Amino acid sequence: MNQKKLVLVSFVCIVSFQFLLFPFLVPFQEKNSFLYDRFSRWDGSLYTSATVVTDGIKFDTDKVRKLKQGVSSSGFSKLGPIVFLGDSQILSGVHPKELEALIGRPIWFLPRPSEQPEGMFLRWKEYERKIGTEPSLVIVNGSVFSLSDMDVARAHRSLVLNYDSFHKEIFTEIFLGDFYLKNLPAGMYYLLGRIFPFLRLNASVSTTFKIIGEGDEFSYSEKNLETLLLGNPIEKWKSNLDRNRFLEIEYSKNNGYLDWGKQFPYDGVCVPNENLIPLPQNAEAALRKTRKSSLKAWKELFSFLKARSIPVLAVSLPFRPDFDEKLSSLPQMSLWESILTEEEVSYLKIDARIFERNDFGDYTHLNTCGMRKLLPLLAREIRKKLL
């Protein structure tokens, strides 16, 4: 009997120790693991009008009261916030506070790096549970990265399973289970990782060493596996910690916006990028294969929102013009546009010719100059949708 008690006490101590220590270890992980963990907390920095704390989340109570009073019999709030779902193109392309000034509407800014339609569905379900206020408009962005069978999708899967909130929908929705779990052992490991959080830290290695690097869209700065393993791990962890502290300050200050690739605080000044990085060789080859499950996931997301009478605006943001041209022959965007037509989703395709090459921080993310060009176009379309 005493031995059983000892085993039980030891088990509780081990689990408690891991739960207590896990949050302090996450800042030492690579940047996307850190961002997924932080974004899963739903703090008020992701809401453009947050001032006070309610149930751990900051809100402007007067605005929330008005939002709730504004729910119409047609099913959505005419005073409700704008909700953004998407990937790092939106993170770097839209400054929510500056957009709010143009449209006069609060914003929940919920995009994440390497996001996939399955992740947007989970993000929306969590919004329903934790926030509950029906939005006046949901904006999603799609690109070849959310439609292709490549490392971005696999990195996203690992990030959600290991650093996002726990989602029961992964077990209850067939299309989510097929994508995230694949088989019974994967489901068991997902559950065990929620009991023993240290298991989830192992995922950092698997999300870093990809052809696209750090689970993101063709990160050009990543070193290869051998170099990283032979390097000083203490220096690597210190570098991660310094970078993640900087990212946390920046996204908190700017309501989720990240001036992608910059290593100094956002000041709103447009500085054209004069140091253009070369395109990766044969990048289009890695994107050639369509992920069929993503097409199904997009349909599920749009159907789900449509059934709740929630207006949706789908947005396609351009890549750097030379990269955009290399990808123009790929079939994914035509397939996505067919889904938008089928589901009767409004669509805004931003013309790449509006932007110069130096409006991009790399070849996938807009810099401050590009963001300044995008916001008026996006604000005009949003105002049309809200009329």
Stockholm file with secondary structure:
# STOCKHOLM 1.0

chainA/1-387         MNQKKLVLVSFVCIVSFQFLLFPFLVPFQEKNSFLYDRFSRWDGSLYTSATVVTDGIKFDTDKVRKLKQGVSSSGFSKLGPIVFLGDSQILSGVHPKELEALIGRPIWFLPRPSEQPEGMFLRWKEYERKIGTEPSLVIVNGSVFSLSDMDVARAHRSLVLNYDSFHKEIFTEIFLGDFYLKNLPAGMYYLLGRIFPFLRLNASVSTTFKIIGEGDEFSYSEKNLETLLLGNPIEKWKSNLDRNRFLEIEYSKNNGYLDWGKQFPYDGVCVPNENLIPLPQNAEAALRKTRKSSLKAWKELFSFLKARSIPVLAVSLPFRPDFDEKLSSLPQMSLWESILTEEEVSYLKIDARIFERNDFGDYTHLNTCGMRKLLPLLAREIRKKLL
#=GR chainA/1-387 SS CHHHHHHHHHHHHHHHHHHHHHHHHGGGSCHHHHHHHHHTTCCGGGBTTCCEEETTEEECHHHHHHHHHTBCTTSSBTTCCEEEECCHHHHHHCCHHHHHHHHCCCEEECCCTTCCHHHHHHHHHHHHHHTCCCCSEEEEECCGGGTBSSHHHHHHHHHHHHHSCCCTHHHHCHHHHHHHTCSHHHHHHHHHHHHSTHHHHTHHHHHHSSTTSTTSTTCTTCCCHHHHHHSCHHHHHHHHHHHHHHHHHHHHHTTTCCCTTCCSCCCCCCCCCCSCCCCCTTHHHHTCSBCHHHHHHHHHHHHHHHHTTCCEEEEECCCCHHHHHHHTTCSHHHHHHHHHHHTTCEEEECCGGGSCGGGBSSSSSBCHHHHHHHHHHHHHHHHHHHC
#=GC SS_cons         CHHHHHHHHHHHHHHHHHHHHHHHHGGGSCHHHHHHHHHTTCCGGGBTTCCEEETTEEECHHHHHHHHHTBCTTSSBTTCCEEEECCHHHHHHCCHHHHHHHHCCCEEECCCTTCCHHHHHHHHHHHHHHTCCCCSEEEEECCGGGTBSSHHHHHHHHHHHHHSCCCTHHHHCHHHHHHHTCSHHHHHHHHHHHHSTHHHHTHHHHHHSSTTSTTSTTCTTCCCHHHHHHSCHHHHHHHHHHHHHHHHHHHHHTTTCCCTTCCSCCCCCCCCCCSCCCCCTTHHHHTCSBCHHHHHHHHHHHHHHHHTTCCEEEEECCCCHHHHHHHTTCSHHHHHHHHHHHTTCEEEECCGGGSCGGGBSSSSSBCHHHHHHHHHHHHHHHHHHHC
//
